[in-house]
Amino acid sequence: MTFAPWTAADGWTLRSFAWPAQGACRGSMLFLPGRGDFIEKYIEALSHWHSRGWSLAGLDWRGQGGSGRLLADPLICHQRDFDVLVADLAHFVGHWLAHSPAPHVIVAHSMGAHLALRLLGEGVQGIDAVVLASPMIDFRVKALPGWALELAANAAGGLGWSERKVWGHDVGDFGGRMTSCPERREDKAWWKANRPDIASGPPSWGWVRAARRSIRRLTPAKVAAIRTPALVIASESDPIVDVGAIARTARLLPDASLMMVEGTGHELLREADSRRLPVLARIDGFLDCVAL
C-alpha cells in the first residue's frame, strides 16, 4: 500500500492510497471511511480484500486523517458543507474509473456510505456494485432523532458555536459503542498516540448541521433512482445511526439486499471476529457475483 497526495478540483490536497492487485486482478475496489477515520484503521479489512485479488484505492476525507484540517484545533472534526466532500469524491471517482480495471466496486462505511449514496444519487455511472456498512442515512444518538440534533446544531450556530465540539471527549473511546473488540479499540488508540497528525476527535456543531443538510439532500426520489446493485449492512442496535432509516433506504433501492447483524457496534469491519467474519463473508459473496 502506498500513500500519495491527491489534489481536489479546488486545489485542496488530500491523502490518497493505492494498493494494486498482485497477479490476477479481480477488479477495482474504492474504500470510503467514516467521520474522523483514517485509512490505517482498516488495514486488516483492506488486506483481506487485497488477498482476494482486488486492486484497492481510497482517500482520507477533507478535514480528517491525512487530508488536512479546517480548524486550528486538529482534533475537532469540522465541515461547513458536505457538497464539497461529494465534489471531492466525484473528482476522485472520475480518475479512478478511467485508470483502473473493471469491474468497479465501492465499499463504504458510515459517512463514506452516505457520500457514496449522494454520488450515485447524482447519476454517476460506471459503479458496478456498492457495499454500504452502517450507512449514515440519519442519526439516532441516545434516542435523539436526527431532526432534533439539527435543531440543536442550528441553535449552536446562532450562538456562534459552529466551530465548537459537540462534546468534550471522543465517545468512540467508550465500551462497545464503536466496536466490542478490545484489541481493535487498542489498535485505534495506538494509531492516535503514534500518529497524532492523522487523529480526529469529536465533531463540531457545524459538522452536525452540514451532515443533516446533506442527509435531507438524499431524497427518497434520488435513492429510488439508484440502479447500482447494493448490499446494506447494519447492527440491529447501532448507537450512532438510525437503523430504521437504513432499513427504509434499503427498501427504496431498486436492487439491494439488507443484512442486519445482531447486537450493537458501529464499526462492523472492526468488530470481534464472531461478528466481523460473517460480515466479510457476506460482502465477499456479494462482490463475487460482480467479479465473475
Contacts in CASP RR format, 6 or more apart in sequence:
PFRMAT RR
TARGET T0000
AUTHOR 0000-0000-0000
METHOD contacts of the structure
MODEL  1
MTFAPWTAADGWTLRSFAWPAQGACRGSMLFLPGRGDFIEKYIEALSHWH
SRGWSLAGLDWRGQGGSGRLLADPLICHQRDFDVLVADLAHFVGHWLAHS
PAPHVIVAHSMGAHLALRLLGEGVQGIDAVVLASPMIDFRVKALPGWALE
LAANAAGGLGWSERKVWGHDVGDFGGRMTSCPERREDKAWWKANRPDIAS
GPPSWGWVRAARRSIRRLTPAKVAAIRTPALVIASESDPIVDVGAIARTA
RLLPDASLMMVEGTGHELLREADSRRLPVLARIDGFLDCVAL
1 17 0 8 1.000
1 18 0 8 1.000
1 19 0 8 1.000
1 43 0 8 1.000
1 46 0 8 1.000
1 56 0 8 1.000
2 17 0 8 1.000
2 18 0 8 1.000
2 19 0 8 1.000
3 15 0 8 1.000
3 16 0 8 1.000
3 17 0 8 1.000
3 39 0 8 1.000
4 15 0 8 1.000
4 16 0 8 1.000
4 17 0 8 1.000
4 18 0 8 1.000
5 13 0 8 1.000
5 14 0 8 1.000
5 15 0 8 1.000
5 16 0 8 1.000
6 13 0 8 1.000
6 14 0 8 1.000
6 15 0 8 1.000
6 16 0 8 1.000
6 59 0 8 1.000
6 92 0 8 1.000
7 13 0 8 1.000
7 14 0 8 1.000
8 14 0 8 1.000
8 62 0 8 1.000
8 87 0 8 1.000
8 88 0 8 1.000
8 91 0 8 1.000
9 87 0 8 1.000
9 88 0 8 1.000
9 91 0 8 1.000
10 84 0 8 1.000
10 87 0 8 1.000
12 62 0 8 1.000
12 67 0 8 1.000
12 88 0 8 1.000
13 67 0 8 1.000
13 68 0 8 1.000
14 59 0 8 1.000
14 60 0 8 1.000
14 61 0 8 1.000
14 62 0 8 1.000
14 66 0 8 1.000
14 67 0 8 1.000
14 68 0 8 1.000
14 88 0 8 1.000
15 39 0 8 1.000
15 59 0 8 1.000
15 60 0 8 1.000
15 65 0 8 1.000
15 66 0 8 1.000
15 67 0 8 1.000
16 57 0 8 1.000
16 58 0 8 1.000
16 59 0 8 1.000
16 60 0 8 1.000
16 92 0 8 1.000
17 39 0 8 1.000
17 56 0 8 1.000
17 57 0 8 1.000
17 58 0 8 1.000
17 59 0 8 1.000
18 56 0 8 1.000
18 57 0 8 1.000
18 58 0 8 1.000
19 46 0 8 1.000
19 50 0 8 1.000
19 55 0 8 1.000
19 56 0 8 1.000
19 57 0 8 1.000
20 55 0 8 1.000
20 56 0 8 1.000
21 27 0 8 1.000
21 50 0 8 1.000
21 53 0 8 1.000
21 54 0 8 1.000
21 55 0 8 1.000
21 56 0 8 1.000
22 50 0 8 1.000
22 53 0 8 1.000
23 53 0 8 1.000
24 53 0 8 1.000
25 53 0 8 1.000
25 54 0 8 1.000
25 55 0 8 1.000
25 101 0 8 1.000
26 52 0 8 1.000
26 53 0 8 1.000
26 54 0 8 1.000
26 55 0 8 1.000
26 291 0 8 1.000
27 53 0 8 1.000
27 54 0 8 1.000
27 55 0 8 1.000
27 100 0 8 1.000
27 101 0 8 1.000
27 102 0 8 1.000
27 103 0 8 1.000
27 104 0 8 1.000
27 105 0 8 1.000
27 291 0 8 1.000
28 54 0 8 1.000
28 55 0 8 1.000
28 56 0 8 1.000
28 57 0 8 1.000
28 96 0 8 1.000
28 100 0 8 1.000
28 101 0 8 1.000
28 102 0 8 1.000
28 103 0 8 1.000
28 104 0 8 1.000
28 105 0 8 1.000
29 49 0 8 1.000
29 54 0 8 1.000
29 55 0 8 1.000
29 56 0 8 1.000
29 57 0 8 1.000
29 105 0 8 1.000
29 106 0 8 1.000
29 107 0 8 1.000
29 287 0 8 1.000
30 56 0 8 1.000
30 57 0 8 1.000
30 58 0 8 1.000
30 93 0 8 1.000
30 96 0 8 1.000
30 104 0 8 1.000
30 105 0 8 1.000
30 106 0 8 1.000
30 107 0 8 1.000
31 39 0 8 1.000
31 42 0 8 1.000
31 46 0 8 1.000
31 56 0 8 1.000
31 57 0 8 1.000
31 58 0 8 1.000
31 106 0 8 1.000
31 107 0 8 1.000
31 108 0 8 1.000
32 58 0 8 1.000
32 59 0 8 1.000
32 89 0 8 1.000
32 106 0 8 1.000
32 107 0 8 1.000
32 108 0 8 1.000
32 109 0 8 1.000
32 112 0 8 1.000
32 113 0 8 1.000
32 115 0 8 1.000
32 116 0 8 1.000
33 39 0 8 1.000
33 41 0 8 1.000
33 42 0 8 1.000
33 60 0 8 1.000
33 61 0 8 1.000
33 109 0 8 1.000
33 110 0 8 1.000
33 111 0 8 1.000
33 112 0 8 1.000
34 61 0 8 1.000
34 108 0 8 1.000
34 109 0 8 1.000
34 110 0 8 1.000
34 111 0 8 1.000
34 112 0 8 1.000
34 113 0 8 1.000
34 136 0 8 1.000
35 61 0 8 1.000
35 64 0 8 1.000
35 77 0 8 1.000
35 110 0 8 1.000
35 111 0 8 1.000
35 136 0 8 1.000
35 200 0 8 1.000
35 203 0 8 1.000
35 207 0 8 1.000
35 211 0 8 1.000
36 61 0 8 1.000
36 64 0 8 1.000
36 65 0 8 1.000
36 77 0 8 1.000
36 200 0 8 1.000
36 201 0 8 1.000
37 60 0 8 1.000
37 61 0 8 1.000
37 64 0 8 1.000
37 65 0 8 1.000
37 109 0 8 1.000
37 110 0 8 1.000
37 200 0 8 1.000
38 60 0 8 1.000
38 64 0 8 1.000
38 65 0 8 1.000
38 66 0 8 1.000
38 191 0 8 1.000
38 195 0 8 1.000
38 198 0 8 1.000
38 199 0 8 1.000
38 200 0 8 1.000
39 46 0 8 1.000
39 58 0 8 1.000
39 60 0 8 1.000
39 65 0 8 1.000
40 191 0 8 1.000
40 195 0 8 1.000
40 198 0 8 1.000
41 187 0 8 1.000
41 188 0 8 1.000
41 191 0 8 1.000
41 270 0 8 1.000
42 109 0 8 1.000
42 269 0 8 1.000
42 270 0 8 1.000
44 270 0 8 1.000
45 269 0 8 1.000
45 270 0 8 1.000
45 280 0 8 1.000
46 56 0 8 1.000
48 280 0 8 1.000
49 56 0 8 1.000
49 107 0 8 1.000
50 56 0 8 1.000
52 284 0 8 1.000
54 105 0 8 1.000
55 100 0 8 1.000
55 101 0 8 1.000
57 96 0 8 1.000
57 100 0 8 1.000
58 92 0 8 1.000
59 67 0 8 1.000
59 88 0 8 1.000
59 92 0 8 1.000
60 66 0 8 1.000
60 67 0 8 1.000
60 198 0 8 1.000
61 67 0 8 1.000
61 85 0 8 1.000
61 88 0 8 1.000
61 111 0 8 1.000
61 112 0 8 1.000
61 115 0 8 1.000
62 68 0 8 1.000
62 70 0 8 1.000
62 79 0 8 1.000
62 84 0 8 1.000
62 85 0 8 1.000
62 88 0 8 1.000
63 69 0 8 1.000
63 70 0 8 1.000
63 77 0 8 1.000
63 78 0 8 1.000
63 79 0 8 1.000
63 200 0 8 1.000
64 77 0 8 1.000
64 200 0 8 1.000
65 198 0 8 1.000
65 199 0 8 1.000
65 200 0 8 1.000
66 197 0 8 1.000
66 198 0 8 1.000
69 78 0 8 1.000
70 78 0 8 1.000
70 79 0 8 1.000
70 80 0 8 1.000
71 78 0 8 1.000
71 163 0 8 1.000
71 204 0 8 1.000
73 165 0 8 1.000
74 196 0 8 1.000
74 197 0 8 1.000
74 199 0 8 1.000
74 200 0 8 1.000
75 165 0 8 1.000
75 199 0 8 1.000
75 200 0 8 1.000
75 201 0 8 1.000
75 202 0 8 1.000
76 163 0 8 1.000
76 164 0 8 1.000
76 165 0 8 1.000
76 200 0 8 1.000
76 201 0 8 1.000
76 202 0 8 1.000
76 203 0 8 1.000
76 204 0 8 1.000
77 200 0 8 1.000
77 201 0 8 1.000
77 202 0 8 1.000
77 203 0 8 1.000
77 204 0 8 1.000
77 207 0 8 1.000
78 163 0 8 1.000
78 203 0 8 1.000
78 204 0 8 1.000
78 206 0 8 1.000
78 207 0 8 1.000
79 85 0 8 1.000
79 204 0 8 1.000
79 206 0 8 1.000
79 207 0 8 1.000
79 210 0 8 1.000
79 211 0 8 1.000
80 206 0 8 1.000
80 210 0 8 1.000
81 210 0 8 1.000
81 213 0 8 1.000
81 214 0 8 1.000
82 115 0 8 1.000
82 118 0 8 1.000
82 210 0 8 1.000
82 211 0 8 1.000
82 213 0 8 1.000
82 214 0 8 1.000
83 214 0 8 1.000
85 115 0 8 1.000
86 115 0 8 1.000
86 118 0 8 1.000
86 119 0 8 1.000
86 122 0 8 1.000
86 214 0 8 1.000
89 115 0 8 1.000
89 116 0 8 1.000
89 118 0 8 1.000
89 119 0 8 1.000
90 119 0 8 1.000
90 122 0 8 1.000
90 124 0 8 1.000
93 119 0 8 1.000
93 124 0 8 1.000
93 127 0 8 1.000
96 104 0 8 1.000
97 104 0 8 1.000
97 126 0 8 1.000
102 128 0 8 1.000
103 128 0 8 1.000
103 129 0 8 1.000
103 290 0 8 1.000
103 291 0 8 1.000
104 126 0 8 1.000
104 127 0 8 1.000
104 128 0 8 1.000
105 127 0 8 1.000
105 128 0 8 1.000
105 129 0 8 1.000
105 130 0 8 1.000
105 131 0 8 1.000
105 287 0 8 1.000
105 290 0 8 1.000
105 291 0 8 1.000
106 116 0 8 1.000
106 127 0 8 1.000
106 129 0 8 1.000
106 130 0 8 1.000
106 131 0 8 1.000
107 130 0 8 1.000
107 131 0 8 1.000
107 133 0 8 1.000
107 283 0 8 1.000
108 115 0 8 1.000
108 116 0 8 1.000
108 130 0 8 1.000
108 131 0 8 1.000
108 132 0 8 1.000
108 133 0 8 1.000
108 135 0 8 1.000
109 133 0 8 1.000
109 134 0 8 1.000
109 267 0 8 1.000
109 268 0 8 1.000
109 269 0 8 1.000
110 133 0 8 1.000
110 134 0 8 1.000
110 135 0 8 1.000
110 136 0 8 1.000
110 240 0 8 1.000
110 241 0 8 1.000
110 266 0 8 1.000
111 136 0 8 1.000
111 211 0 8 1.000
112 135 0 8 1.000
112 136 0 8 1.000
113 132 0 8 1.000
113 133 0 8 1.000
113 134 0 8 1.000
113 135 0 8 1.000
113 136 0 8 1.000
114 135 0 8 1.000
114 136 0 8 1.000
114 137 0 8 1.000
114 211 0 8 1.000
114 214 0 8 1.000
114 215 0 8 1.000
114 218 0 8 1.000
116 130 0 8 1.000
116 132 0 8 1.000
117 132 0 8 1.000
117 135 0 8 1.000
117 137 0 8 1.000
117 218 0 8 1.000
117 223 0 8 1.000
117 226 0 8 1.000
117 249 0 8 1.000
118 214 0 8 1.000
118 217 0 8 1.000
118 218 0 8 1.000
120 127 0 8 1.000
120 130 0 8 1.000
120 226 0 8 1.000
120 228 0 8 1.000
121 218 0 8 1.000
121 222 0 8 1.000
121 223 0 8 1.000
121 225 0 8 1.000
121 226 0 8 1.000
122 222 0 8 1.000
123 225 0 8 1.000
123 226 0 8 1.000
127 228 0 8 1.000
128 228 0 8 1.000
128 229 0 8 1.000
128 290 0 8 1.000
129 228 0 8 1.000
129 229 0 8 1.000
129 230 0 8 1.000
129 231 0 8 1.000
129 286 0 8 1.000
129 287 0 8 1.000
129 290 0 8 1.000
130 228 0 8 1.000
130 229 0 8 1.000
130 230 0 8 1.000
130 231 0 8 1.000
131 230 0 8 1.000
131 231 0 8 1.000
131 233 0 8 1.000
131 283 0 8 1.000
131 286 0 8 1.000
131 287 0 8 1.000
132 230 0 8 1.000
132 231 0 8 1.000
132 232 0 8 1.000
132 233 0 8 1.000
133 233 0 8 1.000
133 234 0 8 1.000
133 268 0 8 1.000
133 269 0 8 1.000
133 279 0 8 1.000
134 233 0 8 1.000
134 234 0 8 1.000
134 235 0 8 1.000
134 238 0 8 1.000
134 240 0 8 1.000
134 241 0 8 1.000
134 246 0 8 1.000
134 266 0 8 1.000
134 267 0 8 1.000
134 268 0 8 1.000
135 232 0 8 1.000
135 234 0 8 1.000
135 241 0 8 1.000
135 246 0 8 1.000
135 249 0 8 1.000
136 211 0 8 1.000
136 215 0 8 1.000
136 240 0 8 1.000
136 241 0 8 1.000
137 215 0 8 1.000
137 218 0 8 1.000
137 241 0 8 1.000
137 242 0 8 1.000
137 245 0 8 1.000
137 246 0 8 1.000
137 248 0 8 1.000
137 249 0 8 1.000
138 145 0 8 1.000
138 146 0 8 1.000
138 215 0 8 1.000
138 241 0 8 1.000
138 242 0 8 1.000
138 245 0 8 1.000
139 145 0 8 1.000
139 146 0 8 1.000
139 149 0 8 1.000
139 211 0 8 1.000
139 212 0 8 1.000
139 240 0 8 1.000
139 241 0 8 1.000
139 242 0 8 1.000
140 146 0 8 1.000
140 240 0 8 1.000
140 241 0 8 1.000
140 242 0 8 1.000
140 243 0 8 1.000
140 245 0 8 1.000
141 149 0 8 1.000
141 239 0 8 1.000
141 240 0 8 1.000
142 239 0 8 1.000
145 242 0 8 1.000
146 212 0 8 1.000
146 215 0 8 1.000
146 242 0 8 1.000
147 212 0 8 1.000
149 208 0 8 1.000
149 212 0 8 1.000
150 208 0 8 1.000
150 209 0 8 1.000
150 212 0 8 1.000
150 213 0 8 1.000
152 205 0 8 1.000
152 208 0 8 1.000
153 205 0 8 1.000
153 206 0 8 1.000
153 208 0 8 1.000
153 209 0 8 1.000
153 212 0 8 1.000
154 209 0 8 1.000
156 162 0 8 1.000
156 164 0 8 1.000
156 205 0 8 1.000
156 206 0 8 1.000
156 209 0 8 1.000
157 205 0 8 1.000
157 206 0 8 1.000
157 209 0 8 1.000
161 205 0 8 1.000
162 204 0 8 1.000
162 205 0 8 1.000
162 206 0 8 1.000
162 209 0 8 1.000
163 204 0 8 1.000
163 205 0 8 1.000
163 206 0 8 1.000
164 204 0 8 1.000
164 205 0 8 1.000
165 201 0 8 1.000
165 202 0 8 1.000
165 203 0 8 1.000
165 204 0 8 1.000
166 202 0 8 1.000
166 203 0 8 1.000
166 204 0 8 1.000
166 205 0 8 1.000
166 207 0 8 1.000
166 208 0 8 1.000
167 202 0 8 1.000
168 202 0 8 1.000
169 202 0 8 1.000
170 201 0 8 1.000
170 202 0 8 1.000
171 177 0 8 1.000
171 202 0 8 1.000
172 178 0 8 1.000
173 185 0 8 1.000
173 189 0 8 1.000
175 185 0 8 1.000
176 185 0 8 1.000
176 264 0 8 1.000
176 265 0 8 1.000
177 239 0 8 1.000
177 240 0 8 1.000
177 264 0 8 1.000
177 265 0 8 1.000
177 266 0 8 1.000
178 185 0 8 1.000
178 240 0 8 1.000
178 265 0 8 1.000
178 266 0 8 1.000
178 267 0 8 1.000
178 270 0 8 1.000
179 185 0 8 1.000
179 265 0 8 1.000
179 266 0 8 1.000
179 267 0 8 1.000
179 270 0 8 1.000
179 271 0 8 1.000
179 272 0 8 1.000
180 264 0 8 1.000
180 265 0 8 1.000
180 271 0 8 1.000
180 272 0 8 1.000
180 275 0 8 1.000
181 270 0 8 1.000
181 271 0 8 1.000
181 272 0 8 1.000
181 273 0 8 1.000
181 276 0 8 1.000
184 267 0 8 1.000
184 270 0 8 1.000
184 271 0 8 1.000
184 272 0 8 1.000
187 270 0 8 1.000
188 270 0 8 1.000
191 198 0 8 1.000
191 199 0 8 1.000
192 199 0 8 1.000
203 211 0 8 1.000
220 252 0 8 1.000
223 249 0 8 1.000
223 252 0 8 1.000
223 253 0 8 1.000
224 252 0 8 1.000
224 253 0 8 1.000
224 254 0 8 1.000
226 253 0 8 1.000
226 254 0 8 1.000
227 254 0 8 1.000
227 255 0 8 1.000
228 255 0 8 1.000
229 255 0 8 1.000
229 256 0 8 1.000
229 286 0 8 1.000
229 290 0 8 1.000
230 250 0 8 1.000
230 253 0 8 1.000
230 255 0 8 1.000
230 256 0 8 1.000
230 257 0 8 1.000
231 256 0 8 1.000
231 257 0 8 1.000
231 259 0 8 1.000
231 282 0 8 1.000
231 283 0 8 1.000
231 286 0 8 1.000
232 246 0 8 1.000
232 249 0 8 1.000
232 250 0 8 1.000
232 253 0 8 1.000
232 256 0 8 1.000
232 257 0 8 1.000
232 258 0 8 1.000
232 259 0 8 1.000
233 258 0 8 1.000
233 259 0 8 1.000
233 260 0 8 1.000
233 261 0 8 1.000
233 268 0 8 1.000
233 279 0 8 1.000
233 282 0 8 1.000
233 283 0 8 1.000
234 241 0 8 1.000
234 243 0 8 1.000
234 246 0 8 1.000
234 247 0 8 1.000
234 258 0 8 1.000
234 259 0 8 1.000
234 260 0 8 1.000
234 261 0 8 1.000
234 268 0 8 1.000
235 243 0 8 1.000
235 260 0 8 1.000
235 261 0 8 1.000
235 262 0 8 1.000
235 263 0 8 1.000
235 264 0 8 1.000
235 265 0 8 1.000
235 266 0 8 1.000
235 268 0 8 1.000
236 243 0 8 1.000
236 260 0 8 1.000
236 261 0 8 1.000
236 262 0 8 1.000
236 263 0 8 1.000
236 264 0 8 1.000
237 243 0 8 1.000
237 263 0 8 1.000
237 264 0 8 1.000
237 265 0 8 1.000
238 264 0 8 1.000
238 265 0 8 1.000
238 266 0 8 1.000
239 264 0 8 1.000
239 265 0 8 1.000
239 266 0 8 1.000
240 266 0 8 1.000
241 266 0 8 1.000
243 260 0 8 1.000
246 258 0 8 1.000
247 258 0 8 1.000
247 260 0 8 1.000
250 256 0 8 1.000
250 257 0 8 1.000
250 258 0 8 1.000
251 258 0 8 1.000
257 286 0 8 1.000
259 279 0 8 1.000
259 282 0 8 1.000
261 268 0 8 1.000
261 275 0 8 1.000
261 278 0 8 1.000
261 279 0 8 1.000
262 275 0 8 1.000
263 275 0 8 1.000
265 271 0 8 1.000
268 275 0 8 1.000
268 276 0 8 1.000
268 279 0 8 1.000
269 276 0 8 1.000
269 279 0 8 1.000
269 280 0 8 1.000
270 276 0 8 1.000
271 279 0 8 1.000
END
